Amino acid sequence: MATIFAPANHVPGEDAESLYKAFKGWGTNEKAVISVLAHRNATQRKQIRQAYWDLYQEDLVKRLESELKGDFERAVYRWILEPQDRDAVLANVALKKSSDYHVIVEIACVRSAEELLAVRRAYQARYKHSLEEDVAAHTTGDVRKLLVGLVTTFRYEGAEINTRLAKSEANILQDAIKDKKFSNDEVIRILTTRSKTQLMATFNGFKDDQGTSITKALLGEPADNEFKRLLRIAIRCINEPLKYYEKILRNAIRKFGTDEDAITRVIVTRAEKDLLDIKELYYKRNSVPLDQAVAKETSGDYKAFLLALLGKQD
Amino acid sequence: MAHLQELEALTKALSGLGIDEKSLISILGKSDPARRTTFRQRSTHFFIEDERSFERWDDHRINLLRLEFVRFENALVLWAMHPWERDARLVHEALTLVPQSYRVILEIACTRSSEELLGARKAYHSLYDHSIEEDVAIHVTGSERKLLVALVSAYRYEGPKVSEDAAKSEAKLIAKAIKNGDKKNPIDDDEVIRILTTRSKPHLKAIYKHYKEVSGKNINEDIEAADFILKETAECLCNPHAYFSKVVDEAIRNDADHNTKKALTRVIVTRADVDLKEIKEEYNSLYGVPLTQKIDDNANGNYKDLLLALMTRD
């Protein structure tokens, strides 16, 4: 479930005016920016952008970029974009700046088939290349095969499961793991073409048969294999996305030096989806509410914005 | 005399593509038993003398003839379909037939626009409860699998923007891979696959132009005949009208086998609303004969009338 609180009756024009007032003069009234934007859903934010343009002939996004700074600016920028545009930006940054390919795996595997399609369209509109074109050009070998396969698939979304197929493909995966041939064509084929329900049945079959989950089975030697790492992430994103996100947050907060990019990404992209469930999971796992952990590791407007997205009401 | 003429007319009515229904009705329909016996005795390519003293249909001939009778029906059904359903059914049929039908898959993947290909993938979900890439991956093996899965999954950028530098360097990459062809098949070269399956069509055209400047020949001329699939992929992507003309010409030949013949219906029906006019022009310049005339000479009955109707619309 979502965490943000958005009022049912909002007037885009009034919101645009409030934001305009917040920008006027020296400095910015960040509190005002947060109090408006953090409490509007995607449709409402889009309307505010339109209203801002109608009223002031200026792109709200560009104005935000120039008025805000640092982690706060990055978070608000990602928040104000439409979900598919946001994912396109995240993917591009992951490819060209940070080489955090797990972000690409995340987007490709957590989004629905239609959502991923929308991301591919948004990516083309923004960068004048197809997503797969850029992914292929920036990666090589097995990592390329896996990532291109993941971003180009248009998975069937039905609930049908073929149990015999699930068994046989679980065996294929088991053989690949046993022979340490993680990147063979069959593994990639299964992961990058089967429907999510079929894959979950396959992973369950694996667990029933082997007594251990496939992600656990993929641990061990070789330890620092990038392909294996991304493979595990793909499986976790398909199988148990909530647990995956909880772990990302746990690592981002626990690490020596907080990983703001990861915190921003998870909170901004899931606030309107399932952040509430992730919060519950986080509390169960860490005995500390997520809000509290985030508040401890972040500061200033960035912190206020994140807490607002996490559901804090003024 | 009339007898002989009749025989000739009947033979013509039953040869070529489609059946001359009117001729058959007017000749055979009105004939008495004696005439039909003469017909059977004289048509030694259709009837053989059975050891028990009667003229028996040659089995192979009946099967071929039955196919000709339904050629019109199949064409009409295909014509009435939504283009998405059409392409989805064609791919599914191609997958469950002989490997030579890979041509149909790459034809559809390469000659449709990005949105048309997407539509076909959606229709495939509805019709077959699988994703297109899932089924292609399962039915195609070896080097062709990587190429075909990537081709059907592509969502190419369709804008005009091309990076000439990238096109130049990628032309060199392809040239190198082709030159190394005797050591490593170009279809196994990751870079060749990446370029052909992710780059936009305008970008590929720029690559072909640079390739020709550098090596003096067209890319598809240089790819060995052994690499038939790669050659056809290159052709489909950059000169679809020449590709379609070639396919249609092969289909009309007398010695064409059943699968090759089906291409005539497929090309005319699937391109009638798209670029049939350009294909006709290209055919004329390649073979010196108008395609409409070729079809008039080699096709019969309702099937011929349907094809000509599709080809002469304005």
Interface residues (C-beta under 8 A of the other chain):
Chain A: L117 R120 R121 Q124 K128 H129 S130 L131 E132 E133 A136 A137 T140 G141 R144 K145 V148 G149 T152 T153 F154 R155 Y156 E157 G158 E160 D185 R189 T192 T193 R194 S195
Chain B: L118 R121 K122 H125 D129 H130 S131 I132 E133 E134 A137 I138 R145 K146 V149 A150 S153 A154 Y155 R156 Y157 E158 G159 K161 D190 R194 T197 T198 R199 S200
